[in-house]
Structure formats: structure tokens, C-alpha cells
Amino acid sequence: MDAKSTFIAGLIAGALGGAAAALLLSPKEGRETREIILDRANQVRGRAAEQISSLRERVRRDTGGEVIDAAADDDL
């Protein structure tokens, strides 16, 4: 990972951690807070899956599929 990617990953992790802390420390009922956290986690999971799919397609396009095929052979 280059410095820019590491910074962005850290920024996202920090934002998620801050959002989780804010939700946990908010004056809402436990059930409501858990539902909000679950909903946001599902949203993040969906976005991450989209980004991974996009990255996979970009790598496949840029390398002619060689990297993706090699990774699939290694059962990563």
C-alpha cells in the first residue's frame, strides 16, 4: 500500500471509529443504538463490496486478468 492509500484507509477507519463511539455514547436506548450500528455496518459492507468489485475489474482490465487469475489459483 502506498502512503496515500494508507492515509485514506486510516481516515476511513478513524471516521468509522468516531461514528461508533458517538453512537455508543449517545443518549438513546440500547436496542435503537444497536439497530443504527447494524444498519451503518451493512451500508459500509455494501460499499466495501462495491469498491472491491470495482478494484478487481480495474486490475483485471489493466493486467489482462493475470493477477486475478493467479490469486484465484492460490485460493486467497
HTML snippet that shows the backbone in 3Dmol.js (N, CA, C, O; Angstrom):
<script src="https://3Dmol.org/build/3Dmol-min.js"></script>
<div id="view" style="width:600px;height:400px;position:relative"></div>
<script>
const pdb = `
ATOM      1  N   MET A   1       0.831  -1.172   0.000  1.00  0.00           N
ATOM      2  CA  MET A   1       0.000   0.000   0.000  1.00  0.00           C
ATOM      3  C   MET A   1       0.878   1.239   0.000  1.00  0.00           C
ATOM      4  O   MET A   1       1.843   1.318   0.760  1.00  0.00           O
ATOM      5  N   ASP A   2       0.552   2.198  -0.841  1.00  0.00           N
ATOM      6  CA  ASP A   2       1.338   3.422  -0.835  1.00  0.00           C
ATOM      7  C   ASP A   2       0.845   4.355   0.274  1.00  0.00           C
ATOM      8  O   ASP A   2      -0.152   4.068   0.936  1.00  0.00           O
ATOM      9  N   ALA A   3       1.535   5.449   0.467  1.00  0.00           N
ATOM     10  CA  ALA A   3       1.231   6.363   1.577  1.00  0.00           C
ATOM     11  C   ALA A   3      -0.172   6.948   1.461  1.00  0.00           C
ATOM     12  O   ALA A   3      -0.862   7.115   2.466  1.00  0.00           O
ATOM     13  N   LYS A   4      -0.593   7.258   0.243  1.00  0.00           N
ATOM     14  CA  LYS A   4      -1.926   7.837   0.045  1.00  0.00           C
ATOM     15  C   LYS A   4      -3.007   6.827   0.423  1.00  0.00           C
ATOM     16  O   LYS A   4      -3.971   7.183   1.102  1.00  0.00           O
ATOM     17  N   SER A   5      -2.862   5.589  -0.001  1.00  0.00           N
ATOM     18  CA  SER A   5      -3.845   4.552   0.319  1.00  0.00           C
ATOM     19  C   SER A   5      -3.887   4.286   1.811  1.00  0.00           C
ATOM     20  O   SER A   5      -4.962   4.096   2.381  1.00  0.00           O
ATOM     21  N   THR A   6      -2.730   4.271   2.444  1.00  0.00           N
ATOM     22  CA  THR A   6      -2.663   4.052   3.883  1.00  0.00           C
ATOM     23  C   THR A   6      -3.349   5.185   4.629  1.00  0.00           C
ATOM     24  O   THR A   6      -4.070   4.951   5.599  1.00  0.00           O
ATOM     25  N   PHE A   7      -3.126   6.410   4.177  1.00  0.00           N
ATOM     26  CA  PHE A   7      -3.768   7.561   4.803  1.00  0.00           C
ATOM     27  C   PHE A   7      -5.286   7.476   4.666  1.00  0.00           C
ATOM     28  O   PHE A   7      -6.015   7.698   5.633  1.00  0.00           O
ATOM     29  N   ILE A   8      -5.758   7.156   3.467  1.00  0.00           N
ATOM     30  CA  ILE A   8      -7.204   7.067   3.231  1.00  0.00           C
ATOM     31  C   ILE A   8      -7.812   5.953   4.073  1.00  0.00           C
ATOM     32  O   ILE A   8      -8.881   6.135   4.655  1.00  0.00           O
ATOM     33  N   ALA A   9      -7.147   4.803   4.145  1.00  0.00           N
ATOM     34  CA  ALA A   9      -7.647   3.702   4.972  1.00  0.00           C
ATOM     35  C   ALA A   9      -7.711   4.120   6.436  1.00  0.00           C
ATOM     36  O   ALA A   9      -8.678   3.801   7.129  1.00  0.00           O
ATOM     37  N   GLY A  10      -6.695   4.827   6.913  1.00  0.00           N
ATOM     38  CA  GLY A  10      -6.689   5.310   8.290  1.00  0.00           C
ATOM     39  C   GLY A  10      -7.777   6.334   8.542  1.00  0.00           C
ATOM     40  O   GLY A  10      -8.402   6.339   9.603  1.00  0.00           O
ATOM     41  N   LEU A  11      -8.000   7.193   7.574  1.00  0.00           N
ATOM     42  CA  LEU A  11      -9.051   8.198   7.683  1.00  0.00           C
ATOM     43  C   LEU A  11     -10.422   7.536   7.779  1.00  0.00           C
ATOM     44  O   LEU A  11     -11.249   7.926   8.603  1.00  0.00           O
ATOM     45  N   ILE A  12     -10.655   6.547   6.946  1.00  0.00           N
ATOM     46  CA  ILE A  12     -11.938   5.827   6.969  1.00  0.00           C
ATOM     47  C   ILE A  12     -12.106   5.083   8.284  1.00  0.00           C
ATOM     48  O   ILE A  12     -13.178   5.123   8.889  1.00  0.00           O
ATOM     49  N   ALA A  13     -11.057   4.406   8.731  1.00  0.00           N
ATOM     50  CA  ALA A  13     -11.130   3.671   9.999  1.00  0.00           C
ATOM     51  C   ALA A  13     -11.392   4.631  11.162  1.00  0.00           C
ATOM     52  O   ALA A  13     -12.184   4.325  12.053  1.00  0.00           O
ATOM     53  N   GLY A  14     -10.741   5.768  11.155  1.00  0.00           N
ATOM     54  CA  GLY A  14     -10.950   6.758  12.205  1.00  0.00           C
ATOM     55  C   GLY A  14     -12.370   7.315  12.193  1.00  0.00           C
ATOM     56  O   GLY A  14     -12.977   7.510  13.246  1.00  0.00           O
ATOM     57  N   ALA A  15     -12.887   7.566  11.006  1.00  0.00           N
ATOM     58  CA  ALA A  15     -14.256   8.076  10.895  1.00  0.00           C
ATOM     59  C   ALA A  15     -15.256   7.042  11.400  1.00  0.00           C
ATOM     60  O   ALA A  15     -16.205   7.378  12.109  1.00  0.00           O
ATOM     61  N   LEU A  16     -15.037   5.784  11.028  1.00  0.00           N
ATOM     62  CA  LEU A  16     -15.939   4.723  11.497  1.00  0.00           C
ATOM     63  C   LEU A  16     -15.859   4.566  13.006  1.00  0.00           C
ATOM     64  O   LEU A  16     -16.881   4.400  13.673  1.00  0.00           O
ATOM     65  N   GLY A  17     -14.652   4.617  13.544  1.00  0.00           N
ATOM     66  CA  GLY A  17     -14.480   4.513  14.992  1.00  0.00           C
ATOM     67  C   GLY A  17     -15.137   5.677  15.718  1.00  0.00           C
ATOM     68  O   GLY A  17     -15.777   5.488  16.752  1.00  0.00           O
ATOM     69  N   GLY A  18     -14.983   6.860  15.186  1.00  0.00           N
ATOM     70  CA  GLY A  18     -15.611   8.037  15.780  1.00  0.00           C
ATOM     71  C   GLY A  18     -17.129   7.965  15.728  1.00  0.00           C
ATOM     72  O   GLY A  18     -17.816   8.328  16.683  1.00  0.00           O
ATOM     73  N   ALA A  19     -17.642   7.489  14.594  1.00  0.00           N
ATOM     74  CA  ALA A  19     -19.094   7.360  14.466  1.00  0.00           C
ATOM     75  C   ALA A  19     -19.628   6.309  15.440  1.00  0.00           C
ATOM     76  O   ALA A  19     -20.673   6.512  16.057  1.00  0.00           O
ATOM     77  N   ALA A  20     -18.928   5.205  15.578  1.00  0.00           N
ATOM     78  CA  ALA A  20     -19.355   4.157  16.515  1.00  0.00           C
ATOM     79  C   ALA A  20     -19.317   4.682  17.948  1.00  0.00           C
ATOM     80  O   ALA A  20     -20.233   4.420  18.727  1.00  0.00           O
ATOM     81  N   ALA A  21     -18.271   5.416  18.297  1.00  0.00           N
ATOM     82  CA  ALA A  21     -18.172   5.973  19.650  1.00  0.00           C
ATOM     83  C   ALA A  21     -19.295   6.967  19.904  1.00  0.00           C
ATOM     84  O   ALA A  21     -19.879   6.976  20.988  1.00  0.00           O
ATOM     85  N   ALA A  22     -19.601   7.797  18.927  1.00  0.00           N
ATOM     86  CA  ALA A  22     -20.681   8.770  19.083  1.00  0.00           C
ATOM     87  C   ALA A  22     -22.016   8.067  19.285  1.00  0.00           C
ATOM     88  O   ALA A  22     -22.825   8.489  20.111  1.00  0.00           O
ATOM     89  N   LEU A  23     -22.243   7.004  18.538  1.00  0.00           N
ATOM     90  CA  LEU A  23     -23.497   6.258  18.700  1.00  0.00           C
ATOM     91  C   LEU A  23     -23.574   5.587  20.061  1.00  0.00           C
ATOM     92  O   LEU A  23     -24.615   5.606  20.718  1.00  0.00           O
ATOM     93  N   LEU A  24     -22.470   4.998  20.476  1.00  0.00           N
ATOM     94  CA  LEU A  24     -22.472   4.296  21.756  1.00  0.00           C
ATOM     95  C   LEU A  24     -22.619   5.241  22.942  1.00  0.00           C
ATOM     96  O   LEU A  24     -23.155   4.855  23.981  1.00  0.00           O
ATOM     97  N   LEU A  25     -22.152   6.460  22.797  1.00  0.00           N
ATOM     98  CA  LEU A  25     -22.218   7.423  23.885  1.00  0.00           C
ATOM     99  C   LEU A  25     -23.454   8.317  23.819  1.00  0.00           C
ATOM    100  O   LEU A  25     -23.654   9.170  24.684  1.00  0.00           O
ATOM    101  N   SER A  26     -24.278   8.123  22.796  1.00  0.00           N
ATOM    102  CA  SER A  26     -25.473   8.951  22.658  1.00  0.00           C
ATOM    103  C   SER A  26     -26.552   8.493  23.634  1.00  0.00           C
ATOM    104  O   SER A  26     -26.574   7.331  24.041  1.00  0.00           O
ATOM    105  N   PRO A  27     -27.434   9.396  24.004  1.00  0.00           N
ATOM    106  CA  PRO A  27     -28.477   9.063  24.981  1.00  0.00           C
ATOM    107  C   PRO A  27     -29.689   8.374  24.342  1.00  0.00           C
ATOM    108  O   PRO A  27     -30.816   8.844  24.500  1.00  0.00           O
ATOM    109  N   LYS A  28     -29.474   7.286  23.636  1.00  0.00           N
ATOM    110  CA  LYS A  28     -30.562   6.518  23.031  1.00  0.00           C
ATOM    111  C   LYS A  28     -30.648   5.169  23.721  1.00  0.00           C
ATOM    112  O   LYS A  28     -29.727   4.752  24.422  1.00  0.00           O
ATOM    113  N   GLU A  29     -31.763   4.498  23.512  1.00  0.00           N
ATOM    114  CA  GLU A  29     -31.918   3.154  24.070  1.00  0.00           C
ATOM    115  C   GLU A  29     -30.940   2.205  23.405  1.00  0.00           C
ATOM    116  O   GLU A  29     -30.547   2.413  22.257  1.00  0.00           O
ATOM    117  N   GLY A  30     -30.547   1.163  24.124  1.00  0.00           N
ATOM    118  CA  GLY A  30     -29.599   0.186  23.611  1.00  0.00           C
ATOM    119  C   GLY A  30     -30.057  -0.473  22.324  1.00  0.00           C
ATOM    120  O   GLY A  30     -29.273  -0.632  21.388  1.00  0.00           O
ATOM    121  N   ARG A  31     -31.330  -0.859  22.275  1.00  0.00           N
ATOM    122  CA  ARG A  31     -31.855  -1.532  21.074  1.00  0.00           C
ATOM    123  C   ARG A  31     -31.778  -0.595  19.866  1.00  0.00           C
ATOM    124  O   ARG A  31     -31.377  -1.017  18.781  1.00  0.00           O
ATOM    125  N   GLU A  32     -32.154   0.653  20.044  1.00  0.00           N
ATOM    126  CA  GLU A  32     -32.119   1.623  18.954  1.00  0.00           C
ATOM    127  C   GLU A  32     -30.677   1.844  18.485  1.00  0.00           C
ATOM    128  O   GLU A  32     -30.411   1.906  17.285  1.00  0.00           O
ATOM    129  N   THR A  33     -29.768   1.960  19.425  1.00  0.00           N
ATOM    130  CA  THR A  33     -28.356   2.157  19.084  1.00  0.00           C
ATOM    131  C   THR A  33     -27.820   0.961  18.322  1.00  0.00           C
ATOM    132  O   THR A  33     -27.115   1.128  17.327  1.00  0.00           O
ATOM    133  N   ARG A  34     -28.143  -0.245  18.775  1.00  0.00           N
ATOM    134  CA  ARG A  34     -27.676  -1.448  18.073  1.00  0.00           C
ATOM    135  C   ARG A  34     -28.230  -1.517  16.660  1.00  0.00           C
ATOM    136  O   ARG A  34     -27.525  -1.924  15.736  1.00  0.00           O
ATOM    137  N   GLU A  35     -29.486  -1.124  16.483  1.00  0.00           N
ATOM    138  CA  GLU A  35     -30.086  -1.125  15.143  1.00  0.00           C
ATOM    139  C   GLU A  35     -29.374  -0.129  14.222  1.00  0.00           C
ATOM    140  O   GLU A  35     -29.124  -0.416  13.051  1.00  0.00           O
ATOM    141  N   ILE A  36     -29.055   1.036  14.767  1.00  0.00           N
ATOM    142  CA  ILE A  36     -28.341   2.049  13.976  1.00  0.00           C
ATOM    143  C   ILE A  36     -26.956   1.540  13.586  1.00  0.00           C
ATOM    144  O   ILE A  36     -26.537   1.684  12.437  1.00  0.00           O
ATOM    145  N   ILE A  37     -26.253   0.949  14.537  1.00  0.00           N
ATOM    146  CA  ILE A  37     -24.913   0.422  14.253  1.00  0.00           C
ATOM    147  C   ILE A  37     -24.987  -0.686  13.209  1.00  0.00           C
ATOM    148  O   ILE A  37     -24.171  -0.720  12.289  1.00  0.00           O
ATOM    149  N   LEU A  38     -25.951  -1.588  13.339  1.00  0.00           N
ATOM    150  CA  LEU A  38     -26.105  -2.677  12.382  1.00  0.00           C
ATOM    151  C   LEU A  38     -26.415  -2.139  10.992  1.00  0.00           C
ATOM    152  O   LEU A  38     -25.865  -2.618  10.001  1.00  0.00           O
ATOM    153  N   ASP A  39     -27.289  -1.151  10.917  1.00  0.00           N
ATOM    154  CA  ASP A  39     -27.641  -0.559   9.628  1.00  0.00           C
ATOM    155  C   ASP A  39     -26.427   0.089   8.973  1.00  0.00           C
ATOM    156  O   ASP A  39     -26.171  -0.101   7.785  1.00  0.00           O
ATOM    157  N   ARG A  40     -25.690   0.851   9.760  1.00  0.00           N
ATOM    158  CA  ARG A  40     -24.491   1.518   9.209  1.00  0.00           C
ATOM    159  C   ARG A  40     -23.426   0.501   8.817  1.00  0.00           C
ATOM    160  O   ARG A  40     -22.751   0.670   7.801  1.00  0.00           O
ATOM    161  N   ALA A  41     -23.271  -0.553   9.612  1.00  0.00           N
ATOM    162  CA  ALA A  41     -22.298  -1.598   9.275  1.00  0.00           C
ATOM    163  C   ALA A  41     -22.671  -2.264   7.960  1.00  0.00           C
ATOM    164  O   ALA A  41     -21.799  -2.559   7.142  1.00  0.00           O
ATOM    165  N   ASN A  42     -23.960  -2.502   7.753  1.00  0.00           N
ATOM    166  CA  ASN A  42     -24.408  -3.097   6.495  1.00  0.00           C
ATOM    167  C   ASN A  42     -24.157  -2.164   5.320  1.00  0.00           C
ATOM    168  O   ASN A  42     -23.793  -2.613   4.233  1.00  0.00           O
ATOM    169  N   GLN A  43     -24.350  -0.865   5.537  1.00  0.00           N
ATOM    170  CA  GLN A  43     -24.064   0.103   4.485  1.00  0.00           C
ATOM    171  C   GLN A  43     -22.575   0.094   4.130  1.00  0.00           C
ATOM    172  O   GLN A  43     -22.206   0.092   2.956  1.00  0.00           O
ATOM    173  N   VAL A  44     -21.734   0.088   5.153  1.00  0.00           N
ATOM    174  CA  VAL A  44     -20.282   0.071   4.927  1.00  0.00           C
ATOM    175  C   VAL A  44     -19.874  -1.210   4.210  1.00  0.00           C
ATOM    176  O   VAL A  44     -19.060  -1.181   3.286  1.00  0.00           O
ATOM    177  N   ARG A  45     -20.443  -2.335   4.640  1.00  0.00           N
ATOM    178  CA  ARG A  45     -20.141  -3.617   4.000  1.00  0.00           C
ATOM    179  C   ARG A  45     -20.512  -3.580   2.523  1.00  0.00           C
ATOM    180  O   ARG A  45     -19.755  -4.058   1.679  1.00  0.00           O
ATOM    181  N   GLY A  46     -21.683  -3.009   2.207  1.00  0.00           N
ATOM    182  CA  GLY A  46     -22.110  -2.904   0.814  1.00  0.00           C
ATOM    183  C   GLY A  46     -21.185  -2.029  -0.005  1.00  0.00           C
ATOM    184  O   GLY A  46     -20.828  -2.369  -1.133  1.00  0.00           O
ATOM    185  N   ARG A  47     -20.796  -0.891   0.572  1.00  0.00           N
ATOM    186  CA  ARG A  47     -19.871  -0.002  -0.148  1.00  0.00           C
ATOM    187  C   ARG A  47     -18.511  -0.656  -0.342  1.00  0.00           C
ATOM    188  O   ARG A  47     -17.894  -0.516  -1.398  1.00  0.00           O
ATOM    189  N   ALA A  48     -18.049  -1.366   0.674  1.00  0.00           N
ATOM    190  CA  ALA A  48     -16.752  -2.038   0.565  1.00  0.00           C
ATOM    191  C   ALA A  48     -16.807  -3.102  -0.528  1.00  0.00           C
ATOM    192  O   ALA A  48     -15.865  -3.242  -1.309  1.00  0.00           O
ATOM    193  N   ALA A  49     -17.906  -3.849  -0.585  1.00  0.00           N
ATOM    194  CA  ALA A  49     -18.050  -4.871  -1.629  1.00  0.00           C
ATOM    195  C   ALA A  49     -18.040  -4.236  -3.016  1.00  0.00           C
ATOM    196  O   ALA A  49     -17.439  -4.772  -3.946  1.00  0.00           O
ATOM    197  N   GLU A  50     -18.714  -3.083  -3.151  1.00  0.00           N
ATOM    198  CA  GLU A  50     -18.711  -2.378  -4.431  1.00  0.00           C
ATOM    199  C   GLU A  50     -17.298  -1.925  -4.812  1.00  0.00           C
ATOM    200  O   GLU A  50     -16.885  -2.067  -5.963  1.00  0.00           O
ATOM    201  N   GLN A  51     -16.563  -1.381  -3.837  1.00  0.00           N
ATOM    202  CA  GLN A  51     -15.207  -0.903  -4.101  1.00  0.00           C
ATOM    203  C   GLN A  51     -14.279  -2.057  -4.473  1.00  0.00           C
ATOM    204  O   GLN A  51     -13.451  -1.927  -5.375  1.00  0.00           O
ATOM    205  N   ILE A  52     -14.420  -3.180  -3.781  1.00  0.00           N
ATOM    206  CA  ILE A  52     -13.590  -4.353  -4.083  1.00  0.00           C
ATOM    207  C   ILE A  52     -13.893  -4.853  -5.481  1.00  0.00           C
ATOM    208  O   ILE A  52     -12.981  -5.186  -6.237  1.00  0.00           O
ATOM    209  N   SER A  53     -15.163  -4.907  -5.828  1.00  0.00           N
ATOM    210  CA  SER A  53     -15.551  -5.350  -7.165  1.00  0.00           C
ATOM    211  C   SER A  53     -14.988  -4.413  -8.230  1.00  0.00           C
ATOM    212  O   SER A  53     -14.478  -4.859  -9.258  1.00  0.00           O
ATOM    213  N   SER A  54     -15.086  -3.105  -7.971  1.00  0.00           N
ATOM    214  CA  SER A  54     -14.553  -2.123  -8.906  1.00  0.00           C
ATOM    215  C   SER A  54     -13.039  -2.263  -9.049  1.00  0.00           C
ATOM    216  O   SER A  54     -12.507  -2.211 -10.158  1.00  0.00           O
ATOM    217  N   LEU A  55     -12.355  -2.441  -7.928  1.00  0.00           N
ATOM    218  CA  LEU A  55     -10.904  -2.604  -7.957  1.00  0.00           C
ATOM    219  C   LEU A  55     -10.521  -3.866  -8.714  1.00  0.00           C
ATOM    220  O   LEU A  55      -9.583  -3.864  -9.511  1.00  0.00           O
ATOM    221  N   ARG A  56     -11.256  -4.944  -8.458  1.00  0.00           N
ATOM    222  CA  ARG A  56     -10.986  -6.207  -9.140  1.00  0.00           C
ATOM    223  C   ARG A  56     -11.115  -6.047 -10.658  1.00  0.00           C
ATOM    224  O   ARG A  56     -10.274  -6.530 -11.417  1.00  0.00           O
ATOM    225  N   GLU A  57     -12.173  -5.366 -11.084  1.00  0.00           N
ATOM    226  CA  GLU A  57     -12.375  -5.142 -12.519  1.00  0.00           C
ATOM    227  C   GLU A  57     -11.273  -4.274 -13.107  1.00  0.00           C
ATOM    228  O   GLU A  57     -10.815  -4.516 -14.224  1.00  0.00           O
ATOM    229  N   ARG A  58     -10.847  -3.255 -12.353  1.00  0.00           N
ATOM    230  CA  ARG A  58      -9.775  -2.381 -12.835  1.00  0.00           C
ATOM    231  C   ARG A  58      -8.461  -3.144 -12.956  1.00  0.00           C
ATOM    232  O   ARG A  58      -7.729  -2.971 -13.931  1.00  0.00           O
ATOM    233  N   VAL A  59      -8.160  -3.988 -11.970  1.00  0.00           N
ATOM    234  CA  VAL A  59      -6.936  -4.794 -12.023  1.00  0.00           C
ATOM    235  C   VAL A  59      -7.022  -5.781 -13.183  1.00  0.00           C
ATOM    236  O   VAL A  59      -6.055  -5.974 -13.921  1.00  0.00           O
ATOM    237  N   ARG A  60      -8.179  -6.395 -13.334  1.00  0.00           N
ATOM    238  CA  ARG A  60      -8.358  -7.345 -14.434  1.00  0.00           C
ATOM    239  C   ARG A  60      -8.151  -6.651 -15.783  1.00  0.00           C
ATOM    240  O   ARG A  60      -7.493  -7.191 -16.673  1.00  0.00           O
ATOM    241  N   ARG A  61      -8.717  -5.455 -15.925  1.00  0.00           N
ATOM    242  CA  ARG A  61      -8.584  -4.710 -17.173  1.00  0.00           C
ATOM    243  C   ARG A  61      -7.131  -4.290 -17.413  1.00  0.00           C
ATOM    244  O   ARG A  61      -6.622  -4.403 -18.528  1.00  0.00           O
ATOM    245  N   ASP A  62      -6.470  -3.805 -16.357  1.00  0.00           N
ATOM    246  CA  ASP A  62      -5.110  -3.289 -16.506  1.00  0.00           C
ATOM    247  C   ASP A  62      -4.058  -4.380 -16.685  1.00  0.00           C
ATOM    248  O   ASP A  62      -3.013  -4.138 -17.288  1.00  0.00           O
ATOM    249  N   THR A  63      -4.324  -5.573 -16.171  1.00  0.00           N
ATOM    250  CA  THR A  63      -3.328  -6.643 -16.252  1.00  0.00           C
ATOM    251  C   THR A  63      -3.747  -7.768 -17.196  1.00  0.00           C
ATOM    252  O   THR A  63      -3.037  -8.764 -17.333  1.00  0.00           O
ATOM    253  N   GLY A  64      -4.879  -7.609 -17.833  1.00  0.00           N
ATOM    254  CA  GLY A  64      -5.351  -8.664 -18.709  1.00  0.00           C
ATOM    255  C   GLY A  64      -5.857  -9.867 -17.919  1.00  0.00           C
ATOM    256  O   GLY A  64      -5.961 -10.963 -18.471  1.00  0.00           O
ATOM    257  N   GLY A  65      -6.167  -9.687 -16.659  1.00  0.00           N
ATOM    258  CA  GLY A  65      -6.711 -10.751 -15.830  1.00  0.00           C
ATOM    259  C   GLY A  65      -5.679 -11.652 -15.195  1.00  0.00           C
ATOM    260  O   GLY A  65      -6.039 -12.565 -14.451  1.00  0.00           O
ATOM    261  N   GLU A  66      -4.414 -11.425 -15.464  1.00  0.00           N
ATOM    262  CA  GLU A  66      -3.375 -12.313 -14.962  1.00  0.00           C
ATOM    263  C   GLU A  66      -3.282 -12.314 -13.442  1.00  0.00           C
ATOM    264  O   GLU A  66      -3.121 -13.376 -12.839  1.00  0.00           O
ATOM    265  N   VAL A  67      -3.381 -11.162 -12.818  1.00  0.00           N
ATOM    266  CA  VAL A  67      -3.244 -11.064 -11.363  1.00  0.00           C
ATOM    267  C   VAL A  67      -4.438 -11.727 -10.682  1.00  0.00           C
ATOM    268  O   VAL A  67      -4.265 -12.479  -9.723  1.00  0.00           O
ATOM    269  N   ILE A  68      -5.633 -11.458 -11.164  1.00  0.00           N
ATOM    270  CA  ILE A  68      -6.847 -12.033 -10.569  1.00  0.00           C
ATOM    271  C   ILE A  68      -6.840 -13.552 -10.726  1.00  0.00           C
ATOM    272  O   ILE A  68      -7.175 -14.275  -9.788  1.00  0.00           O
ATOM    273  N   ASP A  69      -6.464 -14.029 -11.892  1.00  0.00           N
ATOM    274  CA  ASP A  69      -6.427 -15.470 -12.126  1.00  0.00           C
ATOM    275  C   ASP A  69      -5.390 -16.147 -11.224  1.00  0.00           C
ATOM    276  O   ASP A  69      -5.633 -17.239 -10.711  1.00  0.00           O
ATOM    277  N   ALA A  70      -4.247 -15.508 -11.034  1.00  0.00           N
ATOM    278  CA  ALA A  70      -3.213 -16.071 -10.175  1.00  0.00           C
ATOM    279  C   ALA A  70      -3.683 -16.114  -8.730  1.00  0.00           C
ATOM    280  O   ALA A  70      -3.423 -17.086  -8.021  1.00  0.00           O
ATOM    281  N   ALA A  71      -4.374 -15.067  -8.288  1.00  0.00           N
ATOM    282  CA  ALA A  71      -4.889 -15.046  -6.915  1.00  0.00           C
ATOM    283  C   ALA A  71      -5.949 -16.119  -6.715  1.00  0.00           C
ATOM    284  O   ALA A  71      -6.009 -16.747  -5.658  1.00  0.00           O
ATOM    285  N   ALA A  72      -6.774 -16.329  -7.715  1.00  0.00           N
ATOM    286  CA  ALA A  72      -7.810 -17.362  -7.607  1.00  0.00           C
ATOM    287  C   ALA A  72      -7.181 -18.742  -7.526  1.00  0.00           C
ATOM    288  O   ALA A  72      -7.697 -19.620  -6.834  1.00  0.00           O
ATOM    289  N   ASP A  73      -6.072 -18.941  -8.226  1.00  0.00           N
ATOM    290  CA  ASP A  73      -5.377 -20.228  -8.186  1.00  0.00           C
ATOM    291  C   ASP A  73      -4.769 -20.489  -6.808  1.00  0.00           C
ATOM    292  O   ASP A  73      -4.618 -21.641  -6.402  1.00  0.00           O
ATOM    293  N   ASP A  74      -4.419 -19.415  -6.086  1.00  0.00           N
ATOM    294  CA  ASP A  74      -3.818 -19.547  -4.760  1.00  0.00           C
ATOM    295  C   ASP A  74      -4.863 -19.703  -3.665  1.00  0.00           C
ATOM    296  O   ASP A  74      -4.504 -19.868  -2.499  1.00  0.00           O
ATOM    297  N   ASP A  75      -6.158 -19.655  -4.013  1.00  0.00           N
ATOM    298  CA  ASP A  75      -7.255 -19.757  -3.045  1.00  0.00           C
ATOM    299  C   ASP A  75      -7.147 -18.715  -1.942  1.00  0.00           C
ATOM    300  O   ASP A  75      -7.246 -19.036  -0.758  1.00  0.00           O
ATOM    301  N   LEU A  76      -6.945 -17.468  -2.341  1.00  0.00           N
ATOM    302  CA  LEU A  76      -6.884 -16.379  -1.363  1.00  0.00           C
ATOM    303  C   LEU A  76      -8.237 -16.049  -0.965  1.00  0.00           C
ATOM    304  O   LEU A  76      -8.438 -15.155  -0.143  1.00  0.00           O
TER     305      LEU A  76
END
`;
const viewer = $3Dmol.createViewer("view");
viewer.addModel(pdb, "pdb");
viewer.setStyle({}, {cartoon: {color: "spectrum"}});
viewer.zoomTo();
viewer.render();
</script>
